[in-house]
């Protein structure tokens, strides 16, 4: 059964693009650490992982860090929709068209957009069908996308005194696109891990949301 991962709008947080960049760097660093811990167990079968406590805990930590990176991006996208007139559904549509142009296969019988459930707003993205993708490559890809986000907020915006090569609207749209790309890396890897190791996606999301509520980010 195909369960779509959807991450919520955190209605108790109001991040900025710069605080979001710092948070992504922090969370992606934690993801890298969790990935290195999990690598010795990567070739185990689902039943072998379930029987080994250290492997189970390591896999859970990787999924948790992927969710944290993706949630950081999704949260800022919701803020950008409210404060900077970035229309997320339009952004997702352009994102999906870009994936098609790059010939990245994904299930097109599902709807990937904003949706409301139990009075909360969520955002979903597809699982890209990329058999060659590994967890380690995903960590590297996330760092690449974070670097491109940094370019929009830094060099291209003239943050260090360089000539400003794009206007503020282009900075916002470009940054939103990079945030979506980072989130896409995380979503795809979570889908792959769920399929490979029989991870319960629904339970994974419930645990994530419960953690956000405990921290006071989401009510």
C-alpha positions in Angstrom: 0.0 0.0 0.0 1.3 3.5 -0.9 1.2 5.9 2.0 1.9 9.6 1.1 4.2 11.4 3.5 2.7 14.7 4.5 4.4 17.2 6.8 2.4 19.9 8.6 2.4 23.6 8.9 3.9 24.5 12.3 1.6 27.2 13.5 3.7 28.2 16.5 6.9 29.0 14.6 7.8 32.0 12.5 11.3 31.4 11.0 13.2 33.6 8.6 15.1 32.4 5.5 18.4 32.9 7.4 17.3 31.1 10.5 16.0 28.3 8.3 19.4 28.0 6.5 21.1 27.7 9.9 18.6 25.1 11.0 19.0 23.1 7.9 22.7 23.1 8.3 22.3 21.9 11.9 19.8 19.2 11.0 21.7 18.0 8.0 24.8 17.6 10.1 22.8 15.4 12.5 21.5 13.4 9.6 25.1 12.9 8.4 26.0 11.6 11.8 23.0 9.3 12.0 23.8 8.0 8.5 27.4 7.1 9.4 26.1 5.2 12.4 23.6 3.3 10.2 26.0 2.4 7.4 27.2 -0.9 9.1 23.6 -2.1 9.1 22.6 -0.9 5.6 22.9 -4.3 3.9 20.8 -6.1 6.5 17.4 -7.6 5.7 14.3 -6.1 7.4 14.0 -9.2 9.7 17.7 -8.9 10.7 17.2 -5.2 11.5 14.1 -5.9 13.6 16.1 -8.5 15.7 19.0 -6.1 16.4 18.2 -3.3 18.8 21.1 -1.1 17.7 20.1 -1.4 14.0 16.5 -0.6 14.8 17.5 2.5 16.8 19.9 3.6 14.2 17.3 3.3 11.4 14.8 5.2 13.5 17.3 8.0 14.1 18.0 8.3 10.3 14.3 8.6 9.6 13.9 11.1 12.4 16.7 13.3 11.0 15.3 13.1 7.5 12.0 14.2 8.8 13.6 17.1 10.7 15.4 18.4 7.6 12.3 18.1 5.5 10.1 19.7 8.2 12.5 22.7 8.4 12.1 23.3 4.7 8.3 22.7 4.7 7.8 25.1 7.6 9.6 27.9 5.9 7.7 27.3 2.7 4.4 27.8 4.6 5.8 31.0 6.1 6.8 32.2 2.6 3.3 31.5 1.3 1.8 33.7 4.1 4.4 36.5 4.1 6.0 36.6 0.7 3.2 35.6 -1.7 4.9 32.4 -2.7 2.1 30.1 -3.9 3.1 26.6 -2.7 0.8 24.7 -5.1 2.3 26.6 -8.1 5.8 25.9 -6.7 5.0 22.2 -6.4 3.6 22.1 -10.0 6.8 23.7 -11.3 8.8 21.3 -9.3 6.9 18.3 -10.7 7.3 19.6 -14.2 11.1 20.0 -13.6 11.3 16.4 -12.4 9.5 15.3 -15.6 11.9 17.3 -17.8 14.8 15.6 -16.0 13.1 12.3 -16.6 12.8 11.4 -13.0 10.1 8.8 -12.7 7.4 9.0 -10.0 3.9 7.8 -9.4 1.6 10.2 -11.1 -1.7 8.7 -9.9 -1.2 10.5 -6.6 -1.9 14.2 -5.9 1.2 16.1 -4.6 0.2 19.4 -3.2 -1.2 21.1 -0.1 -4.0 19.4 1.7 -6.0 19.9 4.8 -6.7 17.1 7.4 -8.2 17.6 10.8 -8.0 21.3 10.3 -4.2 21.2 9.8 -2.4 22.0 6.5 0.1 19.5 5.2 2.4 19.3 2.2 3.3 16.1 0.2 5.9 15.3 -2.4 6.5 12.2 -4.5 8.9 9.3 -4.2 11.3 9.5 -7.1 12.0 6.1 -8.6 15.8 6.2 -8.6 17.2 2.7 -8.0 20.8 4.0 -7.8 20.1 6.4 -4.9 21.6 5.4 -1.5 21.4 7.0 1.9 24.9 8.3 1.6 24.3 9.8 -1.8 21.2 11.5 -0.4 23.2 13.1 2.3 25.6 14.5 -0.3 22.7 15.7 -2.5 21.1 17.5 0.4 24.4 19.3 1.0 24.5 20.3 -2.7 21.0 21.8 -2.5 21.8 23.6 0.7 24.8 25.1 -1.0 22.6 26.4 -3.8 20.2 27.8 -1.2 23.1 29.6 0.4 24.1 31.1 -3.0 20.6 32.7 -3.3 20.8 34.1 0.2 24.4 35.1 -0.1 26.3 35.8 -3.3 23.3 36.3 -5.6 21.7 38.7 -3.2 24.9 40.6 -2.7 24.9 39.7 1.0 28.7 40.2 1.3 29.0 43.3 -0.8 29.0 41.6 -4.2 27.0 43.1 -7.0 23.4 42.1 -6.6 22.7 40.0 -9.7 19.0 39.3 -9.0 16.2 41.2 -7.4 14.5 40.3 -4.1 11.6 38.4 -5.8 14.0 36.2 -7.6 15.8 35.5 -4.3 12.6 34.5 -2.7 11.4 32.3 -5.6 14.9 30.7 -6.0 15.2 30.0 -2.3 11.7 28.5 -2.2 12.7 26.2 -5.1 15.9 25.1 -3.3 13.9 24.4 -0.1 11.6 22.2 -2.1 14.5 20.4 -3.6 16.0 19.6 -0.1 12.6 18.4 1.1 12.3 16.2 -2.0 15.6 14.5 -1.3 14.3 13.7 2.2 10.9 12.5 1.1 12.4 10.2 -1.6 14.8 8.7 0.9 12.1 8.1 3.5 10.0 6.3 0.9 13.0 4.2 -0.1 13.9 3.3 3.5 10.2 2.5 4.2 10.1 0.1 1.2 13.5 -1.5 1.9 13.2 -2.1 5.6 9.4 -2.3 6.1 9.1 1.0 7.9 5.6 2.0 9.0 5.3 5.4 7.4 2.1 6.3 9.2 3.6 5.5 12.6 6.7 7.4 11.6 4.8 10.6 10.9 2.6 10.2 14.0 5.8 10.0 16.2 7.2 13.0 14.4 4.1 15.1 14.9 3.8 14.0 18.6 7.4 15.3 19.1 6.6 18.6 17.4 3.6 19.1 19.7 5.6 18.3 22.8 8.1 21.0 21.8 5.3 23.4 21.3 5.7 23.9 17.6 2.4 22.5 16.5 -1.0 22.6 18.2 
